[in-house]
Amino acid sequence: MKQSKARVTREYGPFPGAPIIHGIDYDGRHVWLAMGDKLQALDPDSGELQRSLNVAADAGTAFDGTHLYQIAEKRIQKIDPNTGEIIATVPAPGDGEDSGMAWAEGSLWVGQYRKRKIHQVDPETGAVLRTLESDRFVTGVTWINDELWHGTWEGEDADLRHIDSQTGEVLERIDMPEGVHVSGLTYDGNGSFYCGGGPSGRVRQVSVSPRKRAEK
């Protein structure tokens, strides 16, 4: 297994009225932040919050290229990012214990925090298609091409993990600095992860070695 130390290259926040960062995802321009009672779009260049959608947003966030998906309590909401309209809802697999979420190849991939699992979910029905087991609490989830990554956070330790999408085996680990937490996780397709910082209210950019990757 390849292991390295995270290189935090930029920090955003804390933001007014946002004591905690839950889910996080990148839509090609903005980093969307789930802040409990709203989704807010962060411009990663300026560091400014530019848009806000008034929807419940207390766990993972995903973007399929057209719509946002947002976990709220025991459900996953499909949202029009232009209007904030909730188009559809399906059950969340963790029944209220869900964490991060990502979109890849027509499926949602949803973390279940304390159960240490990642579920592949049918976005139309909420049916669980497959489940991967982890040996750490699962927070944020993201894909980079055919690579599945997730965040972990237990006590004061947190890291980012590339796992085998078939077996759950850990292939690569990036350790965060001591005391730096990871709630949500997304990748921007250009060499940077964005990590939600939980109750710190901060978002941290973690740069990785240049490689030919783009978000799946």
Residue, then its C-alpha position, 0 to 999 in steps of 0.5 A: m500500500k502506498q502511503s503519504k502525508a497530506r499537503v494542505t495548500r489552502e484553507y477556506g472558512p469558517f463561513p458565517g452561519a455555517p458551524i459545520i460542513h457536512g457533504i461536499d462535491y465539485d460541479g466543474r466550477h463550484v464546490w457545493l457545501a452541505m451546511g445543515d439547512k442549506l447548500q452553498a456554492l463556494d468559488p474555489d478561486s476567490g474563496e467566496l460563497q456565491r449561491s445558496l439553495n434552501v434545502a436540508a443538507d446534513a450529510g453527503t452531496a453528489f453531482d451527476g453532471t446535471h442534478l445535485y443529490q443531497i442526503a437529508e436525515k433518512r432520504i436522498q434528495k435529487i435537486d435542480p441546482n438552478t432553482g433548488e427544486i427537489i425533483a425526487t427523493v429515495p431512501a438513504p441506505g444507512d437509515g439516517e447513519d449515512s455520511g459521504m456520497a458520490w456519483a459514478e457511472g449511473s450510481l450513487w456511492v454512499g458512505q455509512y459512517r459508524k458501520r464502516k461501509i460504502h453502498q452502491v445505490d440505484p438513484e431511481t429507487g434507492a435499492v442497494l446494489r452492492t456494499l463494500e466494507s471498510d476497517r475505519f469510519v467512512t466519511g466523504v466519498t469520491w471517484i477519480n476515473d476508476e478509483l474509489w476514494h473515501g475519507t476517514w475520521e476516528g478521534e483525532d486521526a483522519d486520512l484519505r483512502h483509495i480502495d479497490s472498488q470490488t474488494g474494499e482493499v486499501l491501495e493508497r492512503i494519504d494521512m491528514p495532519e493531526g487534529v485535522h478532520v475530514s467530513g466531506l470529500t471531493y476531487d476537482g479533476n485537476g490535482s486537488f481534493y477538497c475536504g470538509g472539516g466537520p465542526s471546524g466549519r472549514v474546507r481544506q484543499v489537499s494537493v496530490s502529485p500531478r496525474k492524468r485524472a478527472e472526476k468520474 
